[in-house]
């Protein structure tokens, strides 16, 4: 059965709008359904970019680009390729944070995403199949939205992070956009603002945890890999209590990857090795303080730990180079509420005569004298001038990576 012309114009993977040639218009019965001028993609790009420039805010620019994405993927990625440095912070971090916060108010199109509800496990296969629409899916970015950027739990709204991450895959790595699938697992939310909002589009209950949650993750993995045997599953912005557990369970079974644990970690390690090349120092001589011992902080620590061990240090000796600081302060063996990942990097209180006072970053910096300091806390402005000066007083070439997403800080500055 031939495709109806209206279906061609509404399918973003094949629609070219005014780019259809006269021959194509005749072949696909598009005569009279488009303005008569046939535009080159360069002409379309100029026209679209002018519209983009007319938008007064970053969020409105993103909404325009998403509208283009929903109607014409070829033009969207052509435009993205021409303006990738300018567009990256619009389609992804930090503007995607504003989009996620207002997703339920701005929703107009599901953008080919799969919405999996923990309350509807019998429909996982059908949902994935429907969202794929017969496409050969090779890459899934899935989130449960518990640890979105520096924002925390945003329920089903977090689907935008999966959509945005896949845009980056295509724009920066050339992944075929017809072979990717964004997925959100709606396990509920603990965000009271969303639970009390009548416009919220997700499950209106607290986040499900424990066995029922892990059973649903297992169901998703089994159904996704059965439908798409060659798929790579990328886990994005899962909470610290689940991210490492999920990765460790499946990483030896299927092609899988956690961006927060592995991606961020390997990029930071590359930066540190570059810094060592500049300073002429050895990684094995560094004292590494990580502020924010969540999924990313522990993931970074593990990547650096692996590198130290590759350099020949025994694991026990390599772990002595790390000092993790979280909301409780410097993490010790008897610190309450430690995650499994944090437990591998705790210190002994016997190392510090004032261990009970090391409950905040400044005190920890004074006690540890770090040579490398990495910030993944989501707390803006934590690396203050006194803290940086204290660090610099004890090392000639301090290495500082303030990686926390400054979304809330940026929003607050706009109000000032």
VOMI-44869 format. One record per residue: x, y, z of N, C-alpha, C, O in turn; residue in one letter. Coordinates in steps of 0.02 Angstrom, whole numbers, plus 50000, padded with zeros to 5 digits. Layout:
// residues N
XYZXYZXYZXYZA/...
// end
This chain:
// residues 416
500424994150000500005000050000500445006250000500905006750040X/500305010949955500715017049950500575021650009500045021550039X/501075025750024501015030550079500625036550056500775039350003X/500135038650094499745044550078500195050750082500635050850124X/500085055850040500505061750040500525065350108501035068050128X/499945065250143499935068450209500375064750259500655067850305X/500445058250250500875054350295501615055950281502025055950328X/501775057250218502465059150201502635065850234503175066550262X/502175070550230502315077250257502305077450334502575082050364X/502015072350364501985072250438502505067550468502555066950529X/502905064250425503435059750450504095063450449504365064750395X/504375065150507504985069250509505595065950479506075069350461X/505575059250473506165055750446506205056150370506745055450342X/505645057450337505655057750264505405064450236505495065850177X/505085068550278504815074850255505385079750239505855080650278X/505335082950180505825088050160505485094850150505825099650131X/504835095250162504465101450152504585104350083504495100850033X/504795110650079504905113750014505515110949977505655113149921X/505865106350007506445103349976506275097849926506705095649889X/505645095549926505455090549876505505093449806505255098849792X/505835089749762505905092049693505245091249656504775088149681X/505195094249596504585093649556504445086349540503865084249539X/504965082549526504885075449510504615071649571504175067349565X/504895073149630504675069849691503955071749708503565067549729X/503785078049697503095080249712502595076449668502055074649691X/502785075349606502345071649561502315064349580501775061349580X/502885061449597502905054349613502525052749678502215047449683X/502555057349727502245056149792501575059649800501295059849855X/501305062349743500655065649744500635071649792500155072649829X/501175075449791501225081349834501055087849796501125093249824X/500855087249732500705093349694500165097449728499635094849747X/500295103849736499815108349767499805108149842499445112149873X/500185103649873500185103249947500755107349977500805107850039X/501175110149935501735114249957501775120549914501525120449858X/502075125949940502195131749897502595129749836502985125049840X/502495133049779502785130649716503545130849712503835126849676X/503875135349749504605135749744504935129749777504765127849833X/505395126749740505805121349768506435124349798506825127649763X/506535123349862507115126149897507665120949905507525115049915X/508275123249900508845119049920508865118849996508555122950030X/509225113950023509265113450095509645119450124509535121450181X/510095122350084510455128350105509965134250113510025138150160X/509495134850066508995140250070508535139150129508365143850165X/508335132950140507915131350197508275132950262507985135450310X/508925131550263509335132650323509375140050340509315141950398X/509475144250290509495151550301508835153950329508815157850377X/508285151650300507625153650322507505151550394507255155450435X/507675145150410507565142550478507995146150529507765147550585X/508625147550511509075150850558508835157950574508905160250631X/508555161450525508275168150539507695167750587507625171950631X/507285162650580506745161750628507015160350698506775163050747X/507515156050700507845154450764508105160850798507995161950857X/508445165050759508735171250787508205176150812508345180350854X/507605175550786507075180250806506785178750875506425182850903X/506935172850902506655170950967507035174451023507655174351023X/506685177451070507015181751120507355178151178507795181051210X/507165171851192507465168251249507735161551226507545159051173X/508175158751266508465152251250507915146851248507935142451205X/507435147151294506905142151295506485142551232506305137351204X/506325148651210505935149351148506335146951087506055144251040X/506995148151089507415145551035507395137951034507365134850981X/507415134951093507385127651096506715125051072506695119951037X/506175128351090505515126251068505475126550992505185122150960X/505755131850961505765132250888506155126450858505925123350810X/506745125050885507155119650858506805112850867506855108550823X/506455111950923506095105650933505515104950885505355099450863X/505195110550867504665110350817504945108250750504645104250714X/505535110950733505865108950671506055101550674505975097950625X/506315099350730506505092350740505905087750730505975082350702X/505325089950753504725085850748504435085550678504005081350664X/504665089950633504375090150566504865088350511504655085850459X/505515089450522506005088450468506685087050499507075091750511X/506845080750511507475078950543508075080850500508595082950525X/508005080050434508565081550390508765088850396509365090350402X/508285093350393508435100550399508685102150469509145106250476X/508385099150519508605100450588509345098850596509725102950623X/509555092950574510255091050584510725094750537511305095850553X/510485096750479510885100950435511025107650469511595110150469X/510505110550499510575116950534511015116050596511435120250611X/510925110450632511325109050691512065108350673512495110750709X/512195105250617512885104350594513215111050579513805111950592X/512825115650552513095122250536513225126550597513655130950596X/512845125450651512865129850710512935125650774512635127350825X/513345120350773513345115650829513585118850894513305117250947X/514075123250892514305126350954513765130850984513675131051044X/513415134450941512875138850964512275134950988511945136951037X/512115129450954511495125850969511565120951028511075119451061X/512175118451040512245113251091511955115251159511595111251189X/512105121151185511805123051250511065124751245510745125851297X/510785124951185510075126151177509695119551176509195118851211X/509925114751136509575108351132509725103951192509345099451208X/510305105251226510475101151284510615105751344510305111051350X/511065103851386511205107551447511535114351430512015114351391X/511315120051458510855120651515510115121851498509695121051542X/509945123651435509255125551420508775119751428508185120851443X/509015113551417508575107851425508295107551495507755104751506X/508645110351544508385110351613507745114451617507265112351651X/507725120251584507105124151583506555120351548505975120551569X/506725116951494506235113151456505945107451499505335106251496X/506365104151537506135098751581505665101451635505155098451650X/505845106951664505445109851717504745111551693504255111151730X/504685113551630504045115751603503755110851552503285112551516X/504025104751550503825099951499503075098851498502765098751444X/502775097851557502065096351560501625102251540501045101351523X/501905108151542501535114151521501625115551446501195118551415X/502195113351418502355114751348502215108951301502285109651241X/502015103151328501965097151287501505098051227500935100351232X/501775096151168501375096051106501505089851064501085088051023X/502085086651074502275081051032502705076151072503155078351107X/502575069651068502975064751107503675063751080504085060651113X/503825066251019504495066150991504785059150986505375058051001X/504365054450966504575047550954504855044051016505215039151009X/504685046551074504925043351136504455037751158503875037551139X/504725033151198504325027851229504225029551302504705030751338X/503595029751324503415031351393503215024851427502665022351416X/503645022251469503525015951504503295017351575503645020451614X/502695014951592502425015951659502515009751701502365004251680X/502775010751761502875005151807502205002051827502184996351851X/501665005851818500995003351835500694999351778500134996751784X/501054998751722500784995451663501314990751632501484991451573X/501574986051672502134981951648501954977451589502394975551550X/501314975551582501134971051528501174974351459501134970851408X/501254980851457501274984351393501974986751373502044990851327X/502494984351406503174986651390503364984951318503614989251282X/503244978851299503424976751230503054980851178503354983451131X/502394981551187501994985351139502204992651136502214995651083X/502374995451194502585002451196503225003551157503275008151116X/503714999251169504354999751133504254998651058504545002251017X/503834993751040503704992350970503344998150936503515000050880X/502865001050971502485006650942502935012750933502895016150881X/503355014150982503795020050978504315019250922504495024050889X/504545013050913505045011850860504735012450791505075014450744X/504105010650784503765011350721504085007450664504105009850607X/504345001550679504654997450628505384999150614505694995950572X/505655004050649506355005950637506835001050671506664997950722X/507425000250643507944995850670508324999750723508805003350708X/508124999050786508415003050840509084999950862509124994050878X/509585004150862510265001950883510495005450947510985003250978X/510165010850966510375014651026509755017151063509335020651035X/509715015451127509195017951171509525022251225509995020051257X/509275028251236509445032151295508835032051341508305034451322X/508925029151400508365028351446508515031951512509085031851536X/508005035051539508065038451604507465036851647506925035551621X/507565036851713506985036651758506905043451793506475044251836X/507335048151773507255055251790507335056951864507125062251887X/507655052451902507725053851974508295058651987508265062452036X/508815058651945509395062951957509525067451898510085067451872X/509035071351876509105075551817509585081351830509455085551872X/510145081451792510625087051796510735089051869510875084851911X/510665095551884510725097951952510045099151983509995102652033X/509515096251953508835097851972508495092552015508015094152051X/508735086352012508425081152052507885077452014507945076151955X/507345075852049506805071552025506285075551986505955079952013X/506225073851920505725077351879505265072551842504985074351790X/505185066451868504685061951843504705061151767505235060851737X/504115060651737504065059351666504335065251625504505064451566X/504385071151655504665076951620505385075751596505615078851548X/505725071151630506425069851614506525066551547507105065651526X/505985064751512506065061851445506465066551400506805064251354X/506425073051413506785077951371507545077051376507905078751329X/507795074251431508515073151437508735067551390509275067751362X/508315062451383508465056951337508435059251265508855057451224X/507935063351249507865066051181508455070551165508755069951111X/508635074851212509195079451200509865075851194510275077651152X/509965070651234510595066851231510665063451163511215063051136X/510115060951136510145057651071510285062651015510595060950965X/510055068851023510235074050975510985075150975511285076150922X/511285075051033512015075851038512365070051004512865071050969X/512115063951014512405058050982512425059050906512935057650873X/511875061350877511845062250805512265068050782512645067450734X/512195073750815512545079750793513295079250801513675081650759X/513515076050855514235075750870514575069350846515175069350834X/514185063950840514495057450823514215054350760514445049050739X/513725057550730513455055050667513015048950671512925045350622X/512735047650731512285041850739511645043050698511355048450702X/511435038150661510825038650620510225040050665510055035850707X/509885045750657509325047450701508725042850693508285042650736X/508695039050638508155034250628508255027850668507805023650672X/508855027050697509005020850733509085021950808509385017850843X/508815027350834508855028750905508165029350936507675030750901X/508125028151000507485028351035507565031151106507905028151147X/507255036851120507255039351189506715035851229506155034851205X/506875034051291506415030451334506405033651403506935035351430X/505815034451431505765036651501505385031351540504865028951518X/505665029451597505335024751642504985028851696505315031951738X/504335028851695503945032751744503805028351804503315024551805X/504235028851854504165025051916503835029151971503865027452030X/503515034851950503255039551999503755045052012504295045151981X/503585049552057504035055052073503945057252146503395056752173X/504475059452176504435062352244504435069952241504495073252293X/504355072752182504325079952173503615082252189503155081352149X/503525085352247502855087352269502545092552222501935092652214X/502965096752192502715101752146502355098452088501835100752066X/502645093052062502325089452006501715085552030501205085551996X/501765082352087501205078452112500585082752125500025080352120X/500695089052141500135093552156499925097752096499475101952101X/500255096652039500105100651979499595096851936499745091351913X/498995099751925498485096151885498695095051813498405090751779X/499195098751788499425097951719499965092551711500145090751655X/500225090051767500765085051763500525078851725499975076551737X/500945076251681500745070951635500965063951657500805059051623X/501315063451713501565056951735501145053851789500605056351806X/501385048151816501035044651869501015048951932501525051551954X/500425049651960500335054052019500415049952083499945049252122X/501015047152093501155043652156501895044052170502295045752127X/502075042452232502775042652252503185037552212502915032652186X/503815038952208504275034652169504295027552198504385026652258X/504215022752155504245015652175504965013452181505385015052138X/505115009852234505805007452246505794999952260505274996852264X/506394997152268506454990252289506324985252234506444986552175X/506074979452254505994973852209505554975352149505704973352093X/505004978752160504554980252105504894984652052504794983751992X/505294989352075505664993752029506174989751988506204990351927X/506574985652022507084981851987506784976451940507074974851888X/506204973851959505864969151915505654972651850505684969751796X/505434978851856505224982651797505824984251752505774983951691X/506384986051783506994987351745507194980951707507394981251649X/507154975251740507324968951709506864967351650507074964951598X/506224968851659505734967851606505904972251546505874970051488X/506064978551559506254983151506506864980551467506864980451406X/507384978451503507994976051470507844969851428508074969451371X/507464965151454507314959051418506904960551355507054957851301X/506404964851360505974966351303506354970551251506274969451191X/506754975351274507124979551228507634975551188507704976451127X/507994971151222508504967151187508194961751143508494959651094X/507594959551160507244954651117506994958051053507034955050999X/506744964151060506494967751001507054970350958507014970550897X/507594972550991508154975750956508804972250976509164974651020X/508964966650945509534962450967510214965950966510664964051003X/510284971050924510934974450918510964981050957511404985150945X/510494981951003510434988451036510974989451091511174984751125X/511194995751098511584997951155511125002051200510795006651176X/511105000351264510675003951311511105008751352511565006651387X/510945015151346511295020451382510835022851438510285025251426X/511075022151501510685024251560510865031451576511455033251580X/510365035651585510485042851594510105045551654509495044651660X/510475048851700510185052551756509735048251801509205050451823X/509965042151816509635038151868509895040551936510435043351941X/509505039351988509695041552055510285037652082510435032152058X/510615040552131511225037452158511105030652190511555026552194X/510485029352213510355022952245510245017352194510265011452213X/510145019052130509995013952080510505013552023510595008151994X/510835019052007511235019451946511775013951943511815010151895X/512185013551994512735008751994512475001551997512754997051966X/511945000452035511654993752042511424991151974511544985451957X/511094995451936510844993551869511424992151822511424987051787X/511914996651821512484995651776512854989251792513014985451746X/512984988051856513354982051875512984975651858513304970451844X/512324975851859511934969751845511964967951771512014962151753X/511944973051727511864971551655512504972451613512514970551555X/513034975351642513594977151600513974971251570514334971951521X/513894965351600514214959451572513724955051532513904949751506X/513094957351528512584953651492512434956551424512314952951376X/512434963251419512224966751358512684972751346513024974851393X/512704975451285513064981751275512704987351312512134988951296X/513014990151361512684995251402513185000151431513784998851432X/512925005951453513365011551470512985016351514512395017751501X/513295018851566512995024051608513395030451600513985030651619X/513095035451573513455041651557513715045051620514285047551621X/513315045151673513505048751734514085045151769514525048451797X/514085038551767514615034751801515235034251757515785035551780X/515135032351693515705030851650515895036751605516485038451598X/515395039851574515545045351526515875051251559516405053551537X/515565053751613515855059451649516545057651676517015061651674X/516605051451702517235049351732517805049251682518355051451698X/517685046651623518225046051574518425052851548519015053951533X/517945057451541518105064251518518535067851570519015071251554X/518345067151634518735070251688519435067251691519925070851699X/519485060651685520135057451685520575060251629521165061551639X/520285061051570520665063851513520905070851530521475072651514X/520485074851562520685081551582521245081551633521715085551629X/521205076951680521735076351731522395074351700522925077051716X/522375069451654522985067351621523285073051580523895073751577X/522845077051550523095082951514523425087851562523945090751545X/523135088751620523415093251671524095090751695524555094651707X/524155084151702524785081251723525335082351670525915083351686X/525135082251607525615083551553525865090751557526455092051543X/525425095251576525615102351581526065103551642526575106951637X/525875100551699526245101851761526885097651766527345099351803X/526905092251728527475087751733527455083251794527955079951810X/526885083151829526815079051889526525072251872526305071051816X/526535067751922526275061051913525585060351947525475063252000X/525145056651914524485055451944524555051952012524155053252057X/525045047652018525135043852080525355048252139525375045952196X/525525054652126525725059152179525165063952200525275068352241X/524565063052172524015067752184523575065652243523505059752259X/523285070752275522775069852327522125072552297522075078552283X/521645068252288521045069852249520435070652294520225065852327X/520165076652295519555077952334518975078752286518995082852240X/518445074752297517845075152256517285077752300517095074652349X/517015083552281516465086552318515805084952284515655087452230X/515415080552316514795078052287514885070752269515075069152213X/514765066352318514905059252309514295055452287514115050252315X/513965058052235513395054652206513615050152149514185047852147X/513165048952102513305044452046513905046752007514365042851993X/513925053151989514475055751949515125055851989515645053851964X/515095058252051515695058752092516025052152103516645051552099X/515625047052119515905040352130516145037452063516655034052061X/515775038752009515985036351944516655039151922517075035551897X/516745045651933517385048851918517945045651960518485044151934X/517805044752024518315041852068518515034852045519105033152046X/518035030952023518185024251999518605024351936519055020151928X/518475029051891518875029451829519595031351845520065028551817X/519685036151891520365038151911520715032351948521305031151939X/520325028951990520595023152027520865017951978521405015251987X/520475016451926520685011551876521335013751843521775009651830X/521395020251829522005022751797522605022051843523155020251821X/522515023551907523065022751955523285015451959523885014051964X/522805010951956522985003851958523325001651893523774997451894X/523115004551838523465003051775524185005551776524625002851742X/524295010851816524975013551822525405009351869525995010651878X/525095004151900525484999551941525354999852015525644995852053X/524915004452039524775004752110524304999152131523824997752095X/524434995752187523954990952214523304994552231523315000552248X/522734991152227522094994452239522054997852307521815003452312X/522294994452359522254997352426522655003852429522425008752460X/523235004052398523645010152397523315015552354523325021352372X/523025013552298522705018452253522115021952287522015027952277X/521735018252327521155021252360521345026652411520935030852428X/521955026452435522175031352484522245038352455522325043252492X/522205038952389522285045352356521625049252352521615054952328X/521075046352376520415049352368520115051752434520195048552486X/519775057452429519425060352486518755062852460518715067752424X/518215059252479517555061052454517175065052506517135063052565X/516885070552485516505074952529515785075252503515675076952444X/515315073652546514605074052527514235078352578514545082152615X/513585077752579513185082052624513375080952698513265085352739X/513645075052715513845073752784514545076452799514755076352857X/514885078952749515575080952756516045075752727515835071852684X/516675075552749517135070452727516865063552748516665062552805X/516865058852701516565052352714517045047752751517615046652729X/516815045152808517205040552849516855033752852516295032952830X/517215028952880516965022152884516305021752923515885017552909X/516225026152972515615025953014515095031152994514615032153030X/515185034352936514695039252913514035035652897514045030452864X/513485038352921512835035252909512595036552838512745041752808X/512215031752811511895032652747512345031952687512185034552633X/512905028552694513365027752637513055023252583512725018352599X/513165025052521512965020852465513505015552454514065016352477X/513345010152419513855005052405514465008052370515035006052385X/514365012652324514925015752289515365019952334515975020052326X/515055023552380515435027752426515865023652474516405025852494X/515635017852492515985013852542516695012052520517125010852563X/516825011852456517485010152432517985015852438518585014852426X/517745021752458518195027652460518185031152528518385036952533X/517955027852580517915031052645518615031252678519065027452661X/518685035852724519315036552762519215034252834518655033352858X/519765033152868519755031452939519805037752981520205042252965X/519415038153033519445044153076520115044953111520295050453132X/520495039453116521145039953148521645044053107522165046053133X/521485045353044521925049353001521905056753018522365060553003X/521345058953051521245066053064521065067153137520545064753160X/521475070853174521315072053244520675076053254520365075753307X/520475079953202519875084053207519325081253162518945085153133X/519275074753155518825071653107518095073753117517715074253068X/517895074953180517205076753194517035083853169516445085653163X/517545087653153517425094553129517415094953053517265100153025X/517565089453019517615089652946516935088352914516845083552876X/516475092652929515775091852907515595096452848515015096552828X/516085100152821515935104452764516565104952721517105102952742X/516485107652662517025107552612517635111352635518195108852628X/517555117352662518125121352680518565117852732519175117852727X/518235114852782518615111252833518985105252803519545103752822X/518665101852756518975096152724519585098252683520105094852685X/519535103652647520095106152607520685107852652521265106452635X/520555111052709521095112752755521425106552784522035106652797X/521045101352794521325095252824521675090852773522175087552788X/521405090652712521655085952661522235088752621522685084952602X/522225095352608522705098452562522695095052493523205092352471X/522115095252459522075091752394522495095252341522605101252343X/522715091352293523055094052234522585094152174522685097952126X/522055090052177521525089952127520865090452163520735086752210X/520435094952140519775095752171519245095652116519285099452067X/518755091252124518235090152074517555091452107517405088752160X/517155095652075516495097252103515925094152063515825095852004X/515555089652094514965086552063514375086652111513965082052112X/514335091852151513845091852206513165094452186512685093452223X/513095097852129512505101652107512405107952150511905111352142X/512865109352195512825115352237513225120952206513835120652205X/512895126152179513265131452145513675135752193513475136852250X/514235138252169514645142852208515025139752265515245143352309X/515105133152265515425129852322516175131152325516465131552379X/516495131852267517215132952265517345140452272517465143952223X/517315142752334517385149952349518115152052345518565147852342X/518235158552344518915161152341519335158852400519905156752389X/519085158952462519495156452518519675149052510520235147152528X/519215144952484519355137852475519895136852422520355132852431X/519835140552367520335139852313521015142352337521525139252322X/521025147852374521665150352400521975145552450522585144652451X/521555142352491521805137352539522115131552502522645129052521X/521795129252450522065123752410522725125752377523205122052380X/522735131752347523335134052311523925135252357524495135152335X/523795136352422524335137552470524755131252482525305131652509X/524485125452462524835119152478525025115152416525285109652422X/524905117952357525125114652296525285119952243524915124752236X/525815118952207526035124052159525605124152096525545129452064X/525305118452077524895118152016524225114852032524115109052014X/523775118352065523125115452082522715113852019522725117751971X/522365108352020521915106351966521205106351993521045102652039X/520785110651963520095111451989519605110451932519655113751880X/519125105951942518595104751893517915106151926517645101751960X/517635112051917516965113451944516435110951894516245114651849X/516205104851902515775101651852515035102151866514635100351822X/514835104551923514125104551940513725108751891513945114051869X/513135106251873512705110051828512455116451862512145115951916X/512575122351834512395128551868511695130951853511565136951853X/511235126351839510565128251816510215132851864509995138251845X/510165130851928509795134951976510155141551988509835146751996X/510825141251990511205147452000511095152251943511025158251954X/511075149451881510965153651822510265156851825510175162651808X/509785152851848509105155451852509055160851905508705165851895X/509405159951961509385164852014509715171351991509485176752009X/510255170851951510595176851929510145181051884510185187151884X/509705177651845509255181351801508765185551842508525190751819X/508615183251903508125186751944508435192751979508085197451998X/509105192651986509445197952024509475204351983509745209452006X/
// end
